[in-house]
Amino acid sequence: MELFWSILQVVLLPIVLGVVAQRVLGERVRHAVEVLPLVSVVSIVIIVAAVVAASQAKIAESGLLIMAVVMLHNSFGYVLGYFTGRLFKLPLAQRKSLALEVGMQNSGLGAALASAHFSPLAAVPSALFSVWHNISGALLSTYFRRMSEKEDRRTLEATAKT
């Protein structure tokens, strides 16, 4: 039950406070809202750095195995998202979005919750995932962009021929 309350505090409370602040303060919070994504990224980096620092020896000991599992999990998420979109006959743009959404999950939250409620080692996979999914997500986004550029060229060529 303690984990449940932590999730509510970490996830739901900031959302509720943000909605209330925007409704009550309106335009006065606009500047804060523009800065919050940066605050979020910096916070996640600090959490991940703390987890990695606290588990440095364990990562060195079993890091390759954990990293391999993290990479497989991440890749499976991308593939599952993409082909689920294909199964439901979604357009290419939505299939790509679904692949990225399923493949890249909130590992910063996982690392924070694991650190708070389990041993520091339990947070290691989430911390490594935080680093890895940013690399793999950027690579996949680049691949998807090139895929879109090729599709655009084919469409232009087909249009020019008619």
N, C-alpha and C positions, 0 to 999 in steps of 0.2 A: 504494500500500500504506500510505503514511503517513496518508492520509485514513481508511482502514479502521481503523487503530489509534486514531486520534483519536475516531472514532465509538464504538469499544469502550470507550475511557476515559471518554467523556462520558456514554454511555447505559448500557452494561452494568455498568461498575464500581460506580456509585452504587446500582444495583438490587441487585447481589450483596452489597455492603457493608450495605445496609439490611436485607436478608433475614437475613444472618448476625448483625447487631446485634440484631435482634428475637428471633432464636432463642436467642442466647447470653445477652442481657441481659433478655429478657422484659419484664416490667412496668416495669422501670427506664427504658426508653426511650420510654414512652408519652407523656410530656410533650414530648419532642423531636419525636416523630412529629406531634403536634398543631400544632407551630410550623413544620414543614418546608414546607407549602404557601405560607406567607407568604414564607419564605426563597426559595423557587423563583420566586415572582412578582417579588420585589425584584431577584433576580439577572437575570431576563429583561429587566426594565426597564432595568437598568444596561447590559446588553449592547446592547440596542437603542439606548439613548441614546448610547453610545460609537460605535456604527456610524453613526448619523445625524450625530453631531458630526464624525466623521472624514470624512464624505462630503458635508458641507453644500453645497459648491459644485456638485458633480455632481448632487445632488438638485434644487437650484434650476435647474440647466441642463436636466435631462431628467426632472424629477420628475413632470410631468403624464402623460407617456407611460408611465413605469414604474407610476404609480398606476393608470392606466387598465387596464394589463395585470394588475396585482395584483387589482383589483376584478373583472375578468372571470374570472380564475382562481378566485377565491373564490366568485363566484356560480355558476360551472360546477360547483364541488365541492358546493355546497348542492343544486343541481338534480340532479346525478348521484346523490348519496346518497339524496335523497328518492325519485326515480323508480326507482332500483334496488330500494329497499324495496317500492315499489308493484308492480314487476315480479314480485317474489317473494311478493306478497300478504301482506306484514307488516302488523300492526295500525298504526294511525295513530301511536301513541306511539313505536313502534320506527322508523317511517319518519322521524319528526321527529328522533329521536336519531341515526339514521344520517346524515341531512342535516347536522346540526351536526358530527358526528364527521368526516365526509369534508371538509366545508368549512373547518373550523378545524384546521390542522395545526401541527406544532411549528416555527414560524418562528424562535423564539429559538435553537433548535439549528442551524437553517440559517444564521442570521446569524453565530453563533459559529464554525461550521465554515468558512464562506466567508471570514470575516476571517482565520482562522488559515492557510488553505491557498491563498487566491487574493488578488487585489487588494481593497482596501477597497470598491471600487465593486461587486464581486460580492455583497457582503453587503447592499447597499441594498434590493433587492426583498424579502428576508426581513425586514429591519427595518421597512419600510413595511407589509408584510403583518402583522407583529405588531401594529401599531397598528390597521390597518384591520379585521382579523378580530375584534378585540374590539368594535369599533363595530358591524360587520355582524352578528356573533353575538348581541349584545344586542338589536338590532332584530329579527332573525329569531326569537329566543326570545320576545320580546314578541308578535310576530305569531302564533307557534305557541300561546302561552298563550291569546290571544283566540280562536283557532280552537278550542281545547279547551273554552273557556267556552261558545261557541256550540253545540258538540256536546253538552255537558252539559245546556244548556237544552233542546235538541231532545229529548234522551232523557227529561228530566223531564216535558216536555209530553206526549210520547207515552205515558209511564207513567201520567200523571194522567188521560188520556183513556180508558184501559182499565179 
